[in-house]
Amino acid sequence: MIFNLHSIAVFIAATASLTSSVNAAPQAANAALARVVRSCTRDKVAALTFDDGPFDYTNDAIEILDDAGAKGTFFVNGNNWGCIYNQDRVDIMKNAYNKGHQIGSHTWSHANLTSLSRNQIVSEMTRSHVAIERITGASPAFMRPPYGNYNSLVQEVAASLGETVAMWDLDSGDTTNKDVVYQMEQYDDAVNRKAKNVLSLQHDIKSESIYIVLPYAIRKLQAAGYRLVTLAECLGEQPYSKIGSPQQRTADWHC
């Protein structure tokens, strides 16, 4: 189901009267739940995905991918490492989108969604979804929950926004500050065991992940015959539920 900005606002208003306790606000009967994907479905493809941006290193990640003829997927926050509406962040978002990389939602502030009330989940997920739509003109069809934590409430809100929940099957280890040797070994392992496909997790807020591990992963995977594609392409799906024109900045563009 695809919602425009007006319908999202209606959805927020409709949930405003609900209790703030997750335990006291069980999933509505017969509510649609978003699908959860954990791996690619196409053979010999690798989807390199990056969480927590847009950040200072994101444009360099884009350039590294572009130079290799590869595509990446960026799951962005609204207000985590800087406000997504700051002009430098807007420019990064447009750069990624215009060059054919995929943009997905990673919530507004990177909160642990499973610890929040329904209303708080709606706010976290809707604000980032709307920001992406405002900046790029496209409504993201995929979201990644921070820390990989989700429950039925998260799936319910994701479904209402037309989003699929995206996980991963290769964790580079940069989340827990594993050294670069360890991170590169994760790609070695995928190639050595002849993985059918790869859906990896990295972070574009980590300099080593972008300047050391990313170039290595690209070389390793491409040498083994993998095509480096967006998450949507590795699934044979569309990256956005709706595509329109970017909006003009208004007073609402703030964090």
N, C-alpha and C positions, 0 to 999 in steps of 0.2 A: 504494500500500500504506500502511495507517495503523498506526502503532505506538503503544501506550500507554507509560506511563513504565517499566513493568516490561520491556517488549520493547526499549525504548531502552537500558536498563541491560544487558540481555543482549547487545545489539549491541556496546556498548562493551567488555564483557568478552571477546566473541568476537574483537574486533580487537586486544586487548591484546598478543597474541603476535606480531603482525605487525611487520616491521622498521620502523624509524623513518625510513627513507629512501624518498622518493617514487620515485626511480629504481629502487630495489631492490624496490619493492612495486607492480608493474604492476597495472592494472585486472584484476579477476577475469574469467575467461572468461564471456561471456554475462551479465555483471552489468547490471542495469537502470540506465539513465542518465536523469536528470531532463531534462525538456523545458526549453528556454530560450526565453523570450518577449522580444521587443524592441519590440513595438508593440501597440496595441489592435487588436481585430478588428471592433468595432462602429463604425458611422459616426457622425460628429458628436458624439463624446464626448471628454473630456479627463480623464486621470487624473493628478492632481498628487500626486507622491510625495516623501517627506521621509526623509532618512537621518540616522543617528547619534544620535538621541534615545534615550530621553526626556530632555528638557532643559528649562531654565528658560523657554524661549519656546514650548514645545510646546502648553501650554494656551491661549496666545494664538492660536496657529495654528488650533487647534480652534475657538475662538470666532469668528475671522474667517471660517472656512469655514462654520460653522453660521449666522452672520448672513446669509451669501450663499445659503443653501440648497444648499451644496456639500458634497461628501464628499472626504476625502483618504485617503492610505495612508501609514502610518508604519513604516519599516523600522528596528527598534530593536536596539541593542547591549545586551549584558549588563553590561559593565563598561568603558565607554569614557569618557563624560563623566558619571561618577558611577555608582554601583551600582544596577542595576535593582531590587534588593530593598529599597533605602531607601524609607521610607514615602512620601516626597514623589514618588518615581518610580513607585511602585505606584499612587498616586492618579492620576497623569497617565495611566498605561496604562489604568486602569479608566475614566477619563473619556473617552478616545478610543474605547475599545471600546463602552462603553455608549451613546455617541452615534452609533454606526453607522459610524464610521471604521474602516478596515481596519488591522490590525497584522500585519506580516511580520517575519521574522528578518533581522538584518544581522550575525549571528555574535556571539560573546561579547565579544571585545576589539578587533574591527576589524583583525585581522591580515590580511596578504596571504596568502590561502589557497593560492595556487600555490607558495608558498615553504615550505609545511609538509609534514610527513609525514602519512601516512594517519591515524595515531592522533591527531595534533594537529588535523587537519581534523574528525575525529569529535567531539573535545572542543569545539572552537569552535562547531560547528553544533548539536550536541546540547544544550549547556548553555543556549544562547539559546532554542532551541525549547522546552525544558522550562520555562524561566522564564516564557515567554509563556503556556504552558498552565497553570502554577500560578496565575498572577496573574489571568488572564481566564477560564480554563476552556476556552479554545479552542486547538486545535492549528493553527498557521499552515500554510497550503497554499502559501505563497510565501516565498522568501528572496532577498535581494540580496547578492551577494558584494562585500566591500569593494573599492573601486577598480575594480569591474567585472571583476575577475580571477577566472577559474575554469578548471578543467581537468576531465578525465574523472573524477578522484577526487572532486572537489567534486560533480559531477553524480551520481556513484554514492551518495555519502552523502546528498545531497538526496533522491534517489529513495527511499532507505530510510526517510527521515523523512516521506515523502509530500509533499515540497515541489517546486514548480516554481521554476526560476531566473529571476528578473525583471531585465531590463535597462531601457533607456529609448531614446527616439528624439529627445528634446529635452533638451539639457544647458544649464541656466540659466547655468552658468559660475561659480556661487558656490564650487565646489570649489577653483578656482584663484584665488579672490578677484577675479574680474572685477567692475568697478564696476556700480552698479545700472542705469545707462543701457544697458550691454551686455546685462545680464540681461533687462531689459524688452524689448529689441530682439529677443530670441529668440522671445518670444511674438508680437511684431508680425510677425515673419517667418512664423511658423506660420499666423497669420490671413491675411496678405497672399497667401501661396501656396495658400490654401484647403486646408490639410492635412486629409486625411480624418478623422484623429483625432490625439490628442496623448498621449504618455506621457512626462511630464517628470521631471527630477531636480532636487531642491532639498535643502537641509539645514536642519533646524529648530534647529541650533546657531548659525546665522548670523542676527543680529538684522535686518540689512537684507533678508534673504530673506523674513523673516516680516512685518516692519512696513512695508516699502516695495514689494518685488517681488510678494509674494503678493496683496495687494489689487489691484494693477495687473493681474496675470495673470488674476485672477478677473473683473474688469470687462471686460477685453479679450476674453477667451474667451466669456463669457456674451453680450456684445453681438454677437458673431459667430455666436451660435446654438449653441455647444457646451454640452452638459450636463456638469457636473463631477461625476465619479463615482469610485468606488474602482477600483483596478486590477482586482479580480476582476470587477466589473460591466462594465468596458470590454472584458473578454474573454468575458463571458457565462459565467463560472465561479463556483465557490464560494470564498469567502475562507479557509475553514478546512476541514480534513479531518475534524475531529471537534469537536463543541461539547458541553461539560459545564458543571459549576459551578466557580466559582473555589475554590481550596483555601484552607484556613486556614494562616496563617503557622506555620512550624516552624523548628527550629534549622538546617535545611538552607538556609534563605533567607538566604544571605550571599554575598559576593564574595571 
